[in-house]
Amino acid sequence: MTSIWTEQELREEIDLYKRAIKACASGSSYTIGSRSLTRQNLKELREHLDYLAGELAALEGRRGPVLVQGRIYRGSAGWRKP
């Protein structure tokens, strides 16, 4: 897969969005270009950060971020298969 980004551009954008998320999470607002982002925009910031991480992974020939959900089974009989 080809990307419109260079590796350096992606790493700079990822760093920028990580700083924006930290600033917004602490209750502050953050400005990227002409856009002002606030705490309510955290979802949008995280979605774009996921996109950038996927682009970087594709550029490096890796798979993108993978989310894994685990299940814990508890009971008196110990661990059981579903």
A tleap script that builds the chain and sets N, CA, C and O, in Angstrom:
source leaprc.protein.ff14SB
mol = sequence {
  NMET THR SER ILE TRP THR GLU GLN GLU LEU
  ARG GLU GLU ILE ASP LEU TYR LYS ARG ALA
  ILE LYS ALA CYS ALA SER GLY SER SER TYR
  THR ILE GLY SER ARG SER LEU THR ARG GLN
  ASN LEU LYS GLU LEU ARG GLU HIE LEU ASP
  TYR LEU ALA GLY GLU LEU ALA ALA LEU GLU
  GLY ARG ARG GLY PRO VAL LEU VAL GLN GLY
  ARG ILE TYR ARG GLY SER ALA GLY TRP ARG
  LYS CPRO
}
set mol.1.N position { 0.835 -1.177 0.000 }
set mol.1.CA position { 0.000 0.000 0.000 }
set mol.1.C position { 0.881 1.241 0.000 }
set mol.1.O position { 1.857 1.319 0.746 }
set mol.2.N position { 0.535 2.203 -0.832 }
set mol.2.CA position { 1.290 3.442 -0.856 }
set mol.2.C position { 0.592 4.476 0.011 }
set mol.2.O position { -0.610 4.397 0.261 }
set mol.3.N position { 1.356 5.424 0.451 }
set mol.3.CA position { 0.826 6.453 1.331 }
set mol.3.C position { 1.176 7.821 0.767 }
set mol.3.O position { 2.194 7.983 0.094 }
set mol.4.N position { 0.340 8.788 1.040 }
set mol.4.CA position { 0.642 10.154 0.623 }
set mol.4.C position { 1.605 10.817 1.596 }
set mol.4.O position { 2.063 11.934 1.358 }
set mol.5.N position { 1.911 10.132 2.685 }
set mol.5.CA position { 2.762 10.655 3.744 }
set mol.5.C position { 4.152 10.053 3.648 }
set mol.5.O position { 4.317 8.929 3.176 }
set mol.6.N position { 5.150 10.800 4.097 }
set mol.6.CA position { 6.465 10.215 4.316 }
set mol.6.C position { 6.503 9.744 5.767 }
set mol.6.O position { 5.661 10.132 6.576 }
set mol.7.N position { 7.480 8.912 6.086 }
set mol.7.CA position { 7.585 8.429 7.467 }
set mol.7.C position { 7.805 9.583 8.436 }
set mol.7.O position { 7.213 9.613 9.514 }
set mol.8.N position { 8.650 10.525 8.058 }
set mol.8.CA position { 8.917 11.670 8.929 }
set mol.8.C position { 7.649 12.500 9.145 }
set mol.8.O position { 7.376 12.925 10.267 }
set mol.9.N position { 6.875 12.733 8.087 }
set mol.9.CA position { 5.628 13.491 8.229 }
set mol.9.C position { 4.659 12.790 9.169 }
set mol.9.O position { 4.035 13.428 10.017 }
set mol.10.N position { 4.535 11.476 9.017 }
set mol.10.CA position { 3.632 10.717 9.879 }
set mol.10.C position { 4.065 10.785 11.330 }
set mol.10.O position { 3.235 10.985 12.217 }
set mol.11.N position { 5.342 10.620 11.578 }
set mol.11.CA position { 5.830 10.679 12.955 }
set mol.11.C position { 5.603 12.066 13.564 }
set mol.11.O position { 5.267 12.172 14.744 }
set mol.12.N position { 5.784 13.132 12.774 }
set mol.12.CA position { 5.538 14.485 13.263 }
set mol.12.C position { 4.051 14.696 13.567 }
set mol.12.O position { 3.701 15.279 14.593 }
set mol.13.N position { 3.180 14.219 12.672 }
set mol.13.CA position { 1.736 14.344 12.892 }
set mol.13.C position { 1.286 13.545 14.119 }
set mol.13.O position { 0.470 14.016 14.911 }
set mol.14.N position { 1.827 12.332 14.265 }
set mol.14.CA position { 1.490 11.500 15.421 }
set mol.14.C position { 1.895 12.211 16.707 }
set mol.14.O position { 1.134 12.235 17.674 }
set mol.15.N position { 3.091 12.788 16.716 }
set mol.15.CA position { 3.559 13.526 17.892 }
set mol.15.C position { 2.650 14.717 18.178 }
set mol.15.O position { 2.311 14.976 19.332 }
set mol.16.N position { 2.258 15.436 17.144 }
set mol.16.CA position { 1.374 16.590 17.287 }
set mol.16.C position { 0.025 16.184 17.868 }
set mol.16.O position { -0.488 16.844 18.772 }
set mol.17.N position { -0.551 15.100 17.351 }
set mol.17.CA position { -1.856 14.660 17.835 }
set mol.17.C position { -1.775 14.083 19.251 }
set mol.17.O position { -2.724 14.222 20.023 }
set mol.18.N position { -0.668 13.443 19.601 }
set mol.18.CA position { -0.505 12.957 20.967 }
set mol.18.C position { -0.459 14.132 21.947 }
set mol.18.O position { -1.055 14.075 23.023 }
set mol.19.N position { 0.254 15.194 21.567 }
set mol.19.CA position { 0.313 16.374 22.435 }
set mol.19.C position { -1.063 17.034 22.553 }
set mol.19.O position { -1.435 17.520 23.621 }
set mol.20.N position { -1.806 17.046 21.460 }
set mol.20.CA position { -3.150 17.631 21.490 }
set mol.20.C position { -4.068 16.835 22.413 }
set mol.20.O position { -4.853 17.419 23.160 }
set mol.21.N position { -3.976 15.511 22.366 }
set mol.21.CA position { -4.802 14.667 23.231 }
set mol.21.C position { -4.462 14.916 24.694 }
set mol.21.O position { -5.356 15.016 25.533 }
set mol.22.N position { -3.171 15.016 25.001 }
set mol.22.CA position { -2.769 15.286 26.380 }
set mol.22.C position { -3.295 16.629 26.851 }
set mol.22.O position { -3.775 16.746 27.979 }
set mol.23.N position { -3.213 17.643 26.003 }
set mol.23.CA position { -3.681 18.974 26.387 }
set mol.23.C position { -5.187 18.977 26.604 }
set mol.23.O position { -5.672 19.561 27.573 }
set mol.24.N position { -5.929 18.330 25.712 }
set mol.24.CA position { -7.387 18.292 25.835 }
set mol.24.C position { -7.821 17.455 27.033 }
set mol.24.O position { -8.801 17.787 27.701 }
set mol.25.N position { -7.105 16.383 27.305 }
set mol.25.CA position { -7.457 15.518 28.430 }
set mol.25.C position { -7.288 16.239 29.760 }
set mol.25.O position { -7.964 15.913 30.736 }
set mol.26.N position { -6.399 17.208 29.800 }
set mol.26.CA position { -6.197 17.951 31.042 }
set mol.26.C position { -7.156 19.125 31.167 }
set mol.26.O position { -7.056 19.927 32.095 }
set mol.27.N position { -8.091 19.219 30.216 }
set mol.27.CA position { -9.098 20.271 30.297 }
set mol.27.C position { -8.756 21.501 29.487 }
set mol.27.O position { -9.540 22.449 29.441 }
set mol.28.N position { -7.620 21.504 28.857 }
set mol.28.CA position { -7.205 22.645 28.060 }
set mol.28.C position { -7.711 22.516 26.636 }
set mol.28.O position { -8.183 21.457 26.223 }
set mol.29.N position { -7.609 23.588 25.905 }
set mol.29.CA position { -7.882 23.515 24.475 }
set mol.29.C position { -6.540 23.482 23.762 }
set mol.29.O position { -5.500 23.760 24.358 }
set mol.30.N position { -6.576 23.140 22.482 }
set mol.30.CA position { -5.364 22.997 21.719 }
set mol.30.C position { -5.638 23.463 20.304 }
set mol.30.O position { -6.747 23.274 19.805 }
set mol.31.N position { -4.675 24.059 19.651 }
set mol.31.CA position { -4.874 24.550 18.290 }
set mol.31.C position { -3.922 23.837 17.346 }
set mol.31.O position { -2.716 23.766 17.582 }
set mol.32.N position { -4.496 23.309 16.266 }
set mol.32.CA position { -3.719 22.716 15.184 }
set mol.32.C position { -4.097 23.496 13.930 }
set mol.32.O position { -5.225 23.393 13.448 }
set mol.33.N position { -3.166 24.269 13.407 }
set mol.33.CA position { -3.474 25.109 12.257 }
set mol.33.C position { -4.529 26.126 12.631 }
set mol.33.O position { -4.350 26.895 13.575 }
set mol.34.N position { -5.633 26.135 11.894 }
set mol.34.CA position { -6.707 27.086 12.164 }
set mol.34.C position { -7.815 26.493 13.028 }
set mol.34.O position { -8.788 27.178 13.344 }
set mol.35.N position { -7.672 25.217 13.414 }
set mol.35.CA position { -8.705 24.539 14.196 }
set mol.35.C position { -8.363 24.581 15.672 }
set mol.35.O position { -7.233 24.298 16.073 }
set mol.36.N position { -9.346 24.934 16.468 }
set mol.36.CA position { -9.195 24.914 17.914 }
set mol.36.C position { -9.943 23.695 18.439 }
set mol.36.O position { -11.128 23.521 18.154 }
set mol.37.N position { -9.258 22.853 19.203 }
set mol.37.CA position { -9.840 21.613 19.703 }
set mol.37.C position { -9.990 21.690 21.214 }
set mol.37.O position { -9.131 22.229 21.911 }
set mol.38.N position { -11.088 21.146 21.706 }
set mol.38.CA position { -11.334 21.133 23.139 }
set mol.38.C position { -11.600 19.706 23.586 }
set mol.38.O position { -11.547 18.770 22.789 }
set mol.39.N position { -11.884 19.556 24.854 }
set mol.39.CA position { -12.120 18.241 25.436 }
set mol.39.C position { -13.167 17.438 24.665 }
set mol.39.O position { -13.054 16.216 24.576 }
set mol.40.N position { -14.166 18.086 24.116 }
set mol.40.CA position { -15.217 17.394 23.396 }
set mol.40.C position { -14.710 16.763 22.098 }
set mol.40.O position { -15.387 15.904 21.531 }
set mol.41.N position { -13.555 17.165 21.626 }
set mol.41.CA position { -13.011 16.647 20.381 }
set mol.41.C position { -12.059 15.470 20.585 }
set mol.41.O position { -11.386 15.064 19.637 }
set mol.42.N position { -11.985 14.918 21.784 }
set mol.42.CA position { -11.056 13.821 22.040 }
set mol.42.C position { -11.315 12.629 21.126 }
set mol.42.O position { -10.369 12.001 20.649 }
set mol.43.N position { -12.575 12.311 20.878 }
set mol.43.CA position { -12.897 11.177 20.013 }
set mol.43.C position { -12.338 11.408 18.615 }
set mol.43.O position { -11.752 10.502 18.023 }
set mol.44.N position { -12.511 12.600 18.091 }
set mol.44.CA position { -12.006 12.940 16.766 }
set mol.44.C position { -10.478 12.855 16.728 }
set mol.44.O position { -9.904 12.347 15.764 }
set mol.45.N position { -9.828 13.350 17.775 }
set mol.45.CA position { -8.372 13.288 17.848 }
set mol.45.C position { -7.885 11.837 17.868 }
set mol.45.O position { -6.944 11.479 17.159 }
set mol.46.N position { -8.536 11.012 18.686 }
set mol.46.CA position { -8.125 9.600 18.781 }
set mol.46.C position { -8.353 8.872 17.462 }
set mol.46.O position { -7.527 8.052 17.061 }
set mol.47.N position { -9.458 9.159 16.785 }
set mol.47.CA position { -9.732 8.516 15.501 }
set mol.47.C position { -8.666 8.889 14.472 }
set mol.47.O position { -8.207 8.036 13.712 }
set mol.48.N position { -8.277 10.157 14.451 }
set mol.48.CA position { -7.250 10.570 13.494 }
set mol.48.C position { -5.890 9.982 13.867 }
set mol.48.O position { -5.108 9.629 12.985 }
set mol.49.N position { -5.606 9.876 15.154 }
set mol.49.CA position { -4.359 9.258 15.591 }
set mol.49.C position { -4.321 7.786 15.165 }
set mol.49.O position { -3.274 7.296 14.744 }
set mol.50.N position { -5.444 7.080 15.271 }
set mol.50.CA position { -5.518 5.697 14.790 }
set mol.50.C position { -5.266 5.626 13.294 }
set mol.50.O position { -4.572 4.730 12.814 }
set mol.51.N position { -5.838 6.579 12.554 }
set mol.51.CA position { -5.618 6.625 11.102 }
set mol.51.C position { -4.130 6.811 10.801 }
set mol.51.O position { -3.570 6.105 9.963 }
set mol.52.N position { -3.492 7.761 11.485 }
set mol.52.CA position { -2.073 8.019 11.258 }
set mol.52.C position { -1.225 6.797 11.600 }
set mol.52.O position { -0.283 6.471 10.877 }
set mol.53.N position { -1.558 6.121 12.698 }
set mol.53.CA position { -0.816 4.918 13.092 }
set mol.53.C position { -0.976 3.832 12.038 }
set mol.53.O position { -0.020 3.114 11.741 }
set mol.54.N position { -2.167 3.701 11.471 }
set mol.54.CA position { -2.391 2.733 10.405 }
set mol.54.C position { -1.604 3.069 9.156 }
set mol.54.O position { -1.054 2.179 8.507 }
set mol.55.N position { -1.546 4.347 8.814 }
set mol.55.CA position { -0.765 4.785 7.657 }
set mol.55.C position { 0.718 4.495 7.860 }
set mol.55.O position { 1.397 4.035 6.941 }
set mol.56.N position { 1.219 4.764 9.067 }
set mol.56.CA position { 2.624 4.492 9.364 }
set mol.56.C position { 2.903 2.998 9.293 }
set mol.56.O position { 3.923 2.578 8.748 }
set mol.57.N position { 2.005 2.206 9.838 }
set mol.57.CA position { 2.174 0.751 9.794 }
set mol.57.C position { 2.186 0.259 8.350 }
set mol.57.O position { 2.999 -0.595 7.996 }
set mol.58.N position { 1.298 0.783 7.517 }
set mol.58.CA position { 1.249 0.384 6.111 }
set mol.58.C position { 2.529 0.794 5.393 }
set mol.58.O position { 3.046 0.044 4.566 }
set mol.59.N position { 3.035 1.966 5.702 }
set mol.59.CA position { 4.262 2.454 5.084 }
set mol.59.C position { 5.447 1.578 5.469 }
set mol.59.O position { 6.353 1.358 4.665 }
set mol.60.N position { 5.435 1.080 6.700 }
set mol.60.CA position { 6.519 0.219 7.188 }
set mol.60.C position { 6.291 -1.248 6.838 }
set mol.60.O position { 7.119 -2.100 7.159 }
set mol.61.N position { 5.169 -1.544 6.180 }
set mol.61.CA position { 4.888 -2.923 5.789 }
set mol.61.C position { 4.337 -3.770 6.915 }
set mol.61.O position { 4.396 -4.998 6.854 }
set mol.62.N position { 3.801 -3.132 7.943 }
set mol.62.CA position { 3.203 -3.855 9.065 }
set mol.62.C position { 1.695 -3.705 9.012 }
set mol.62.O position { 1.157 -2.909 8.242 }
set mol.63.N position { 1.038 -4.469 9.827 }
set mol.63.CA position { -0.396 -4.299 10.020 }
set mol.63.C position { -0.623 -3.118 10.939 }
set mol.63.O position { 0.270 -2.741 11.699 }
set mol.64.N position { -1.802 -2.533 10.881 }
set mol.64.CA position { -2.164 -1.405 11.731 }
set mol.64.C position { -2.460 -1.846 13.147 }
set mol.64.O position { -2.276 -3.011 13.498 }
set mol.65.N position { -2.918 -0.914 13.956 }
set mol.65.CA position { -3.257 -1.250 15.338 }
set mol.65.C position { -4.347 -2.316 15.393 }
set mol.65.O position { -5.311 -2.275 14.629 }
set mol.66.N position { -4.182 -3.257 16.297 }
set mol.66.CA position { -5.163 -4.334 16.460 }
set mol.66.C position { -5.685 -4.286 17.891 }
set mol.66.O position { -4.908 -4.304 18.845 }
set mol.67.N position { -6.992 -4.225 18.032 }
set mol.67.CA position { -7.599 -4.248 19.351 }
set mol.67.C position { -8.073 -5.660 19.653 }
set mol.67.O position { -8.765 -6.274 18.841 }
set mol.68.N position { -7.709 -6.164 20.795 }
set mol.68.CA position { -8.075 -7.521 21.189 }
set mol.68.C position { -8.913 -7.446 22.449 }
set mol.68.O position { -8.549 -6.775 23.415 }
set mol.69.N position { -10.030 -8.136 22.429 }
set mol.69.CA position { -10.890 -8.153 23.613 }
set mol.69.C position { -10.813 -9.543 24.224 }
set mol.69.O position { -11.043 -10.545 23.548 }
set mol.70.N position { -10.490 -9.589 25.496 }
set mol.70.CA position { -10.381 -10.876 26.178 }
set mol.70.C position { -11.608 -11.173 27.011 }
set mol.70.O position { -12.368 -10.273 27.368 }
set mol.71.N position { -11.791 -12.431 27.313 }
set mol.71.CA position { -12.882 -12.854 28.196 }
set mol.71.C position { -12.294 -13.619 29.356 }
set mol.71.O position { -11.394 -14.442 29.190 }
set mol.72.N position { -12.809 -13.339 30.518 }
set mol.72.CA position { -12.374 -14.070 31.707 }
set mol.72.C position { -13.556 -14.904 32.177 }
set mol.72.O position { -14.633 -14.384 32.469 }
set mol.73.N position { -13.330 -16.199 32.240 }
set mol.73.CA position { -14.367 -17.108 32.721 }
set mol.73.C position { -14.038 -17.494 34.152 }
set mol.73.O position { -12.937 -17.952 34.456 }
set mol.74.N position { -15.002 -17.303 35.008 }
set mol.74.CA position { -14.801 -17.651 36.422 }
set mol.74.C position { -15.892 -18.615 36.851 }
set mol.74.O position { -17.020 -18.579 36.360 }
set mol.75.N position { -15.530 -19.441 37.745 }
set mol.75.CA position { -16.509 -20.363 38.278 }
set mol.75.C position { -15.846 -21.289 39.281 }
set mol.75.O position { -14.625 -21.288 39.438 }
set mol.76.N position { -16.659 -22.071 39.948 }
set mol.76.CA position { -16.124 -22.975 40.970 }
set mol.76.C position { -15.302 -24.088 40.357 }
set mol.76.O position { -14.464 -24.679 41.039 }
set mol.77.N position { -15.520 -24.391 39.081 }
set mol.77.CA position { -14.780 -25.472 38.429 }
set mol.77.C position { -13.482 -24.988 37.815 }
set mol.77.O position { -12.794 -25.753 37.139 }
set mol.78.N position { -13.136 -23.725 38.040 }
set mol.78.CA position { -11.917 -23.187 37.462 }
set mol.78.C position { -12.175 -22.657 36.062 }
set mol.78.O position { -13.287 -22.242 35.738 }
set mol.79.N position { -11.131 -22.676 35.233 }
set mol.79.CA position { -11.261 -22.160 33.872 }
set mol.79.C position { -12.014 -23.164 33.010 }
set mol.79.O position { -11.727 -24.361 33.005 }
set mol.80.N position { -12.967 -22.641 32.298 }
set mol.80.CA position { -13.744 -23.489 31.382 }
set mol.80.C position { -13.802 -22.866 30.016 }
set mol.80.O position { -13.739 -21.644 29.881 }
set mol.81.N position { -13.918 -23.674 29.022 }
set mol.81.CA position { -14.104 -23.171 27.657 }
set mol.81.C position { -15.588 -22.843 27.495 }
set mol.81.O position { -16.438 -23.484 28.113 }
set mol.82.N position { -15.898 -21.850 26.668 }
set mol.82.CA position { -17.305 -21.489 26.468 }
set mol.82.C position { -18.086 -22.587 25.786 }
set mol.82.O position { -19.284 -22.436 25.547 }
savepdb mol mol.pdb
quit
